[in-house]
Amino acid sequence: MNVSPVSFRSPPAELLIYARTISDDDLCAWCCHLWYQPGEESVCEHHAGPHWPGTQDEDGYIQRCNAWSPPPENVAP
């Protein structure tokens, strides 16, 4: 099982209307711009209203994104 290296952090409450469920199959799960909340919906720092910057595939997963950036290496938990 792959574990996302993205930090768990809660987005500001006013952004939760733009939240979506993130799967390990989403490129977002591996991006440092994600406000990731396990078991909850998550938010991208680069969203533009209800639109996230990535391109979804036919299954609804984000597979390409110009804003994608990997998390920093060797981040302490």
C-alpha positions as CSV (number, residue, x, y, z in Angstrom):
1,M,0.0,0.0,0.0
2,N,1.4,3.4,-1.0
3,V,1.2,6.1,1.7
4,S,1.0,9.7,0.6
5,P,3.9,11.9,1.9
6,V,1.6,14.9,2.0
7,S,1.0,16.4,5.4
8,F,-2.4,16.2,7.0
9,R,-3.8,19.7,7.5
10,S,-7.2,21.2,7.7
11,P,-8.1,23.8,5.1
12,P,-9.7,27.1,6.2
13,A,-13.5,26.6,6.8
14,E,-14.4,29.1,4.1
15,L,-12.7,26.9,1.4
16,L,-14.5,23.7,2.3
17,I,-17.2,24.4,-0.3
18,Y,-14.5,23.7,-2.9
19,A,-13.4,20.4,-1.2
20,R,-13.5,17.0,-2.9
21,T,-12.7,13.5,-2.0
22,I,-9.1,12.5,-2.8
23,S,-8.0,8.9,-3.7
24,D,-4.5,7.5,-3.9
25,D,-5.2,7.3,-7.6
26,D,-5.3,11.2,-7.8
27,L,-2.1,13.0,-8.6
28,C,-3.3,15.4,-5.9
29,A,-2.6,12.8,-3.2
30,W,1.1,13.3,-3.9
31,C,1.2,17.1,-4.2
32,C,2.4,19.6,-1.6
33,H,-0.5,22.0,-2.5
34,L,-3.1,19.7,-1.1
35,W,-4.9,20.4,2.2
36,Y,-5.4,16.7,2.9
37,Q,-7.8,15.5,5.6
38,P,-8.0,11.7,5.8
39,G,-11.6,10.5,5.8
40,E,-12.8,14.0,4.9
41,E,-12.9,16.1,1.7
42,S,-9.6,17.9,0.9
43,V,-8.8,21.2,-0.8
44,C,-6.2,22.3,-3.4
45,E,-4.4,25.6,-2.6
46,H,-4.5,26.4,-6.3
47,H,-8.2,26.0,-6.8
48,A,-10.2,28.7,-8.6
49,G,-13.6,28.6,-7.1
50,P,-15.0,25.1,-7.7
51,H,-12.3,24.4,-10.4
52,W,-9.2,22.6,-9.4
53,P,-6.2,23.1,-11.7
54,G,-5.8,19.5,-12.8
55,T,-7.3,17.6,-15.6
56,Q,-9.5,14.6,-14.7
57,D,-9.5,11.3,-16.5
58,E,-12.7,9.4,-17.5
59,D,-12.9,8.0,-14.0
60,G,-12.8,11.4,-12.4
61,Y,-9.2,11.2,-11.0
62,I,-6.8,14.1,-11.5
63,Q,-3.9,12.7,-13.6
64,R,-2.3,15.9,-15.0
65,C,-1.8,19.3,-13.3
66,N,0.5,22.2,-14.2
67,A,0.4,23.3,-10.5
68,W,1.6,19.9,-9.2
69,S,4.6,19.9,-7.0
70,P,6.0,17.0,-4.9
71,P,6.3,17.4,-1.1
72,P,9.7,18.3,0.3
73,E,11.9,15.4,1.0
74,N,12.8,14.2,4.5
75,V,9.9,16.0,6.1
76,A,9.5,15.0,9.8
77,P,6.1,13.6,10.6
